[in-house]
Amino acid sequence: MNSQKSSASSQTPSRPTRQSTWLASNRLTPSEIALLQQSKESIADYVQKELPERLKQRHLEHMLTKV
């Protein structure tokens, strides 16, 4: 009698192949990069302006760092 062992643990599950998410055709153009940088600066300016007032309203101004 020949017994065949079939164990799920001895078989390695096949992983689905992942397609690369970074392709050369997906790179940003210089104008897109400039637009993102401008947006980042705009958001940072807004936060710097609004944060102290919002913290003051909530009596949390001690959380501001003095520069």
NUPADO-101379 format. One line per field, with one value per residue: residue number from 1; residue in three letters; x, y, z of N, C-alpha, C in turn. Coordinates in Angstrom, 1 decimal. Example, Ala and Ser with C-alpha at 12.3 -4.5 7.8 and 13.67 -1.06 7.14 Angstrom:
BEGIN
pos [1|2]
code [Ala|Ser]
nx [13.2|12.8]
ny [-5.7|-2.2]
nz [7.8|7.1]
cax [12.3|13.7]
cay [-4.5|-1.1]
caz [7.8|7.1]
cx [13.2|12.9]
cy [-3.3|0.0]
cz [7.8|7.9]
***
This chain:
BEGIN
pos [1|2|3|4|5|6|7|8|9|10|11|12|13|14|15|16|17|18|19|20|21|22|23|24|25|26|27|28|29|30|31|32|33|34|35|36|37|38|39|40|41|42|43|44|45|46|47|48|49|50|51|52|53|54|55|56|57|58|59|60|61|62|63|64|65|66|67]
code [Met|Asn|Ser|Gln|Lys|Ser|Ser|Ala|Ser|Ser|Gln|Thr|Pro|Ser|Arg|Pro|Thr|Arg|Gln|Ser|Thr|Trp|Leu|Ala|Ser|Asn|Arg|Leu|Thr|Pro|Ser|Glu|Ile|Ala|Leu|Leu|Gln|Gln|Ser|Lys|Glu|Ser|Ile|Ala|Asp|Tyr|Val|Gln|Lys|Glu|Leu|Pro|Glu|Arg|Leu|Lys|Gln|Arg|His|Leu|Glu|His|Met|Leu|Thr|Lys|Val]
nx [0.8|0.7|0.9|-0.1|1.0|-0.6|-0.4|-1.5|0.1|2.6|2.6|3.4|1.5|0.5|1.3|-0.5|0.8|2.1|1.6|3.8|3.7|4.8|5.5|7.3|5.7|4.0|5.1|5.3|4.8|6.9|5.3|3.1|4.4|5.2|2.7|1.8|3.7|3.1|0.5|1.0|2.5|0.5|-1.3|0.2|0.7|-2.0|-2.5|-0.6|-1.5|-4.2|-4.0|-3.0|-5.1|-7.3|-6.4|-6.3|-9.0|-9.8|-8.6|-6.0|-3.6|-1.1|0.0|1.3|4.4|7.0|8.8]
ny [-1.2|2.0|5.1|8.3|11.5|14.4|17.5|20.6|22.5|22.0|22.9|25.7|28.6|30.2|33.4|36.3|38.0|41.2|44.2|46.7|49.7|52.1|53.6|54.7|56.3|57.4|59.6|62.8|65.9|68.9|71.2|70.1|69.4|71.9|73.0|71.4|72.0|74.7|74.5|73.2|75.1|77.1|75.8|75.4|78.1|78.9|77.2|78.1|80.6|80.2|78.4|79.4|81.0|79.2|77.4|79.2|79.7|77.3|77.3|76.2|77.4|77.0|74.9|75.9|76.3|78.4|80.3]
nz [0.0|-1.0|0.4|-0.2|0.7|1.2|1.8|2.8|4.0|3.1|0.5|-1.3|-1.4|-4.3|-5.2|-6.4|-9.2|-8.9|-10.5|-11.5|-9.9|-10.5|-13.3|-16.2|-17.8|-16.1|-14.8|-13.3|-15.0|-15.4|-15.0|-13.6|-11.2|-10.3|-9.9|-7.8|-5.8|-5.4|-4.4|-2.0|-0.7|-0.4|1.2|3.5|4.2|4.9|7.1|8.9|9.3|10.3|12.4|15.0|15.9|16.0|17.9|20.1|20.4|21.4|23.8|23.8|23.3|24.4|23.0|20.8|19.2|20.0|17.8]
cax [0.0|1.5|0.1|0.4|0.8|-1.0|-0.5|-1.7|1.2|3.8|2.5|3.4|0.5|1.0|0.9|-0.8|1.8|1.7|2.1|4.6|2.8|5.6|5.8|7.8|4.7|3.2|5.9|4.7|5.5|7.4|4.2|2.4|5.2|5.1|1.4|1.7|4.5|2.3|-0.6|1.6|2.8|-0.7|-1.9|1.1|0.4|-3.3|-2.4|0.2|-2.4|-5.4|-3.8|-2.9|-6.5|-8.1|-6.0|-6.7|-10.4|-10.0|-7.7|-4.9|-2.5|0.2|0.5|2.0|5.8|7.5|10.0]
cay [0.0|3.3|6.2|9.6|12.6|15.6|18.5|22.0|23.3|21.7|23.5|27.2|29.3|31.1|34.8|37.0|38.9|42.6|45.0|47.8|50.9|53.2|53.4|55.9|57.1|58.1|60.6|64.1|66.9|70.0|72.1|69.5|69.5|73.3|73.2|70.7|72.8|75.9|74.1|72.9|76.4|77.7|75.1|75.8|79.5|78.9|76.6|79.0|81.8|79.8|77.5|80.1|81.5|78.0|76.9|80.1|79.5|76.1|77.4|75.3|78.1|76.5|73.9|76.5|76.4|79.8|80.3]
caz [0.0|-1.1|0.8|-0.7|1.6|0.6|2.9|2.4|4.5|2.3|-0.7|-1.1|-2.2|-5.4|-5.0|-7.6|-9.5|-8.8|-11.6|-11.0|-9.8|-11.0|-14.7|-16.7|-18.4|-15.0|-14.1|-13.4|-15.8|-14.6|-14.7|-12.5|-10.0|-9.9|-9.3|-6.5|-4.9|-5.1|-3.5|-0.7|0.0|-0.1|2.4|4.7|4.6|5.5|8.4|9.7|9.7|11.1|13.6|16.3|16.3|16.3|19.2|21.1|20.6|22.2|25.0|23.6|22.7|24.9|22.1|19.8|19.5|19.8|16.9]
cx [0.9|0.5|0.7|0.1|0.4|-1.3|-0.6|-0.5|2.4|3.8|2.6|2.3|1.1|0.4|0.6|0.4|1.3|2.4|2.7|3.7|3.6|6.1|6.4|6.8|3.8|3.9|5.2|5.5|6.0|6.3|3.3|3.1|5.1|3.8|1.2|2.5|3.7|1.1|-0.1|1.9|1.5|-1.4|-1.1|0.8|-1.0|-3.2|-1.7|-0.6|-3.5|-5.1|-3.7|-4.3|-7.4|-7.7|-6.4|-8.2|-10.7|-9.2|-6.6|-3.7|-1.1|0.8|1.3|3.5|6.2|8.8|10.8]
cy [1.2|4.4|7.5|10.7|13.8|16.6|19.9|22.8|23.1|22.4|25.0|27.8|30.2|32.5|35.5|37.9|40.3|43.4|46.2|49.0|52.2|52.9|54.8|56.8|57.8|59.2|62.0|65.1|68.1|71.0|71.4|69.5|70.9|73.6|72.6|71.5|74.1|75.6|73.8|74.1|77.1|77.1|75.4|77.2|79.6|78.3|77.5|80.2|81.4|79.1|78.3|80.5|80.3|77.5|77.9|80.0|78.3|76.1|76.4|76.1|77.7|75.5|74.5|76.6|77.9|79.7|81.5]
cz [0.0|-0.7|0.3|0.3|0.8|1.7|2.4|2.9|3.8|0.9|-0.5|-2.0|-3.2|-5.2|-6.4|-7.9|-9.5|-9.9|-10.9|-11.0|-10.3|-12.4|-15.2|-17.3|-17.4|-14.3|-14.3|-14.3|-14.9|-14.2|-13.6|-11.2|-9.5|-9.3|-7.9|-5.4|-4.5|-4.2|-2.1|0.0|0.4|1.1|3.6|5.1|5.3|6.9|9.3|10.2|10.6|12.4|14.9|16.8|16.7|17.7|20.4|21.4|21.5|23.5|25.0|23.0|23.2|24.0|21.0|20.2|19.1|18.9|17.1]
***
